[in-house]
Amino acid sequence: MNNRFPELAARATGLALRCDTHEDTGMSEVVVCTRDRLGLFSEIAGGFASQLVNVEGAALFTLDDGWVVDCFTVNDAANDRPMTPAQFQGVGRVLREVILEGRDIRGYVEHSRRRLFALLQPRAPIRTRIEFDNTASATDTVIDIETGDRTGLLYDIARALSGMGVDILSARIMTDARRVRDAFYVRLNNAKIEDYATQTAIRNGLQEAILPAMTADSKVVPT
């Protein structure tokens, strides 16, 4: 692992990661730096999911020159502890193969899919709420999602958005008592998503990705 700030190493190699372990909180802080592109957030989330690493929090930062510095708070989903060195190495290997070599992240996630859905299922059903807000940002639509947590959830949400052509500019991921409250700052075709029919289609796609077997309670905030 390179101890320099990942941005410096990424500019030389195309991708850099740094992991700091916090035994007192049972979490690891992982910073990923690479060039931005559509679907990148989904690929990074998939890298964690493929190694059975749960994302408890995330913050995305896109620099003016197209580089991203994404910060994740994660833990070992099976044992509720900081991610192991082997998991960190596994995430790095997967992301290098996907981001730098062009492999499909879906193969890595599907390989772990059965174990993923056995981990961190909500103890009781938590109704899913999806809200579109075009007033919170001058340039982006904010999609707020509240639902029950499970390992791989962030990947499924991000993959659904990128699959519909939605670009994630920034995100705030928060997990509390196996309930997630995520806010995604997004654009479609480099513009806000203000058309009601388009919002409905995206909402339906997210519902299917999040909890396909459960009833979702969604609403759209007037734009």
C-alpha positions in Angstrom: 0.0 0.0 0.0 1.3 3.4 -0.9 1.4 5.7 2.1 1.3 8.8 0.0 -2.0 10.6 -0.6 -3.7 8.4 -3.2 -4.2 11.3 -5.7 -0.4 11.5 -6.2 0.0 7.8 -6.8 -3.1 7.6 -9.0 -1.8 10.2 -11.4 1.2 8.0 -12.1 -0.6 4.6 -12.2 -4.2 5.4 -13.0 -5.6 4.1 -9.7 -4.6 4.2 -6.1 -6.1 3.1 -2.8 -5.3 3.7 0.8 -6.7 1.9 3.9 -6.6 3.1 7.5 -7.8 0.7 10.2 -9.7 1.9 13.3 -9.9 -0.9 15.8 -11.8 1.3 18.3 -14.7 1.8 15.9 -14.4 -1.5 14.1 -14.2 0.3 10.8 -11.7 0.9 8.0 -11.4 4.1 6.0 -10.6 3.5 2.4 -9.7 6.2 -0.1 -9.9 5.4 -3.8 -8.5 7.8 -6.4 -8.8 7.4 -10.2 -10.3 9.2 -13.3 -14.0 9.7 -13.3 -16.3 8.0 -15.7 -19.9 6.9 -15.9 -20.5 3.9 -13.7 -17.3 4.3 -11.7 -19.1 4.5 -8.3 -20.9 1.3 -9.2 -17.6 -0.4 -10.0 -16.0 0.7 -6.7 -19.1 -0.4 -4.7 -19.0 -3.7 -6.5 -15.3 -4.1 -5.6 -16.2 -3.9 -2.0 -19.2 -6.2 -2.4 -17.1 -8.9 -4.1 -14.9 -9.2 -1.0 -17.9 -9.2 1.4 -17.1 -5.7 2.6 -20.0 -3.6 3.8 -20.1 0.1 3.1 -21.3 2.1 6.1 -20.5 5.6 4.7 -19.2 7.3 1.6 -18.3 10.7 0.3 -17.4 11.4 -3.3 -15.3 14.3 -4.5 -14.7 15.1 -8.2 -11.8 17.4 -8.9 -11.9 20.0 -11.6 -9.6 18.0 -13.9 -11.7 14.9 -13.9 -10.0 12.9 -11.1 -12.1 11.6 -8.2 -11.2 11.0 -4.6 -13.8 8.7 -3.0 -13.8 8.0 0.7 -15.5 5.0 2.1 -16.1 3.8 5.7 -16.3 0.0 5.5 -16.1 -3.2 7.6 -15.9 -6.9 7.2 -19.6 -7.8 6.8 -19.3 -11.3 8.1 -17.5 -10.5 11.3 -18.4 -6.8 12.0 -14.7 -5.7 12.2 -12.3 -3.7 10.1 -11.6 -5.2 6.7 -8.7 -7.6 6.7 -5.5 -7.1 4.7 -6.6 -9.9 2.4 -9.9 -8.1 1.8 -8.2 -4.8 1.0 -5.8 -6.6 -1.4 -8.8 -8.3 -3.0 -10.6 -5.0 -3.5 -7.5 -3.4 -5.0 -7.1 -6.4 -7.3 -10.7 -6.3 -8.5 -10.6 -2.6 -9.1 -7.4 -2.7 -11.0 -8.8 -5.4 -13.3 -12.1 -3.6 -13.8 -10.9 0.1 -14.0 -7.6 -0.4 -15.7 -8.1 -3.6 -17.7 -11.7 -3.2 -18.6 -13.2 -6.3 -17.0 -16.9 -6.4 -16.1 -17.5 -5.8 -12.3 -20.7 -7.9 -12.6 -18.8 -11.2 -12.8 -17.0 -10.5 -9.6 -20.1 -9.5 -7.7 -22.2 -12.4 -9.1 -19.5 -14.8 -7.9 -20.2 -13.7 -4.3 -24.0 -13.0 -4.8 -25.3 -15.9 -2.7 -23.1 -15.0 0.3 -23.9 -11.3 -0.2 -27.7 -11.7 0.3 -27.1 -13.9 3.4 -25.4 -11.0 5.1 -26.9 -8.0 6.9 -30.5 -8.5 5.9 -32.8 -6.2 7.9 -34.0 -7.8 11.1 -37.5 -6.5 10.3 -38.9 -5.2 7.0 -38.0 -1.5 6.5 -40.1 0.3 4.0 -38.2 1.8 1.1 -38.6 5.5 0.5 -37.3 7.2 -2.7 -37.6 11.0 -3.1 -36.5 13.2 -6.0 -35.5 16.8 -5.0 -34.7 19.5 -7.5 -34.5 22.3 -5.0 -31.5 21.3 -2.9 -28.9 21.9 -5.6 -28.6 24.5 -8.4 -27.2 22.0 -10.8 -28.1 18.4 -9.7 -31.1 16.4 -8.8 -30.9 14.8 -5.4 -32.3 11.3 -5.0 -32.8 10.5 -1.4 -33.2 6.8 -0.5 -34.1 5.3 2.8 -34.2 1.5 3.1 -32.9 -1.5 5.1 -29.2 -2.3 4.8 -27.6 -5.4 3.4 -24.2 -6.1 2.0 -24.1 -5.2 -1.7 -26.9 -2.8 -1.5 -24.8 0.3 -2.5 -23.6 -1.6 -5.6 -27.1 -2.6 -6.6 -28.3 1.1 -6.3 -25.3 2.5 -8.2 -25.5 -0.1 -10.9 -29.2 0.6 -11.4 -28.5 4.3 -11.7 -25.6 3.9 -14.1 -27.6 1.3 -16.1 -30.3 4.0 -16.7 -27.6 6.5 -17.8 -27.8 8.5 -14.6 -24.4 10.1 -13.7 -23.6 10.2 -9.9 -21.8 13.5 -9.2 -21.7 13.2 -5.4 -23.2 11.0 -2.7 -23.6 10.9 1.0 -24.1 7.4 2.5 -25.2 6.9 6.1 -26.0 3.7 7.9 -27.7 3.5 11.3 -29.1 0.3 12.9 -29.2 -1.4 9.6 -31.2 1.4 8.0 -29.5 3.4 5.2 -30.1 7.0 4.3 -28.4 7.7 1.0 -28.4 11.0 -1.0 -27.2 10.9 -4.6 -26.5 14.1 -6.5 -27.2 13.1 -10.1 -27.7 14.3 -13.6 -29.1 12.7 -16.7 -27.6 13.9 -20.0 -25.8 16.5 -18.0 -29.0 18.1 -16.7 -31.4 17.8 -13.8 -34.0 15.1 -13.9 -37.2 17.2 -13.9 -39.5 15.1 -16.1 -42.0 13.2 -14.0 -42.2 10.2 -16.3 -38.4 9.9 -16.2 -38.4 10.2 -12.4 -41.0 7.4 -12.3 -38.9 5.1 -14.5 -35.8 5.7 -12.4 -37.8 5.2 -9.2 -39.1 1.9 -10.5 -35.7 0.7 -11.5 -34.3 1.6 -8.1 -37.2 -0.2 -6.3 -36.4 -3.4 -8.3 -32.7 -3.1 -7.5 -33.2 -2.5 -3.8 -35.9 -4.8 -2.6 -37.5 -6.7 -5.5 -39.6 -8.8 -3.2 -40.9 -6.1 -0.9 -43.5 -3.3 -1.3 -41.9 0.1 -1.6 -43.4 3.3 -0.5 -42.0 6.1 -2.7 -42.9 9.6 -3.4 -41.6 12.4 -5.6 -41.0 15.8 -4.2 -42.5 18.5 -6.5 -39.9 20.1 -8.6 
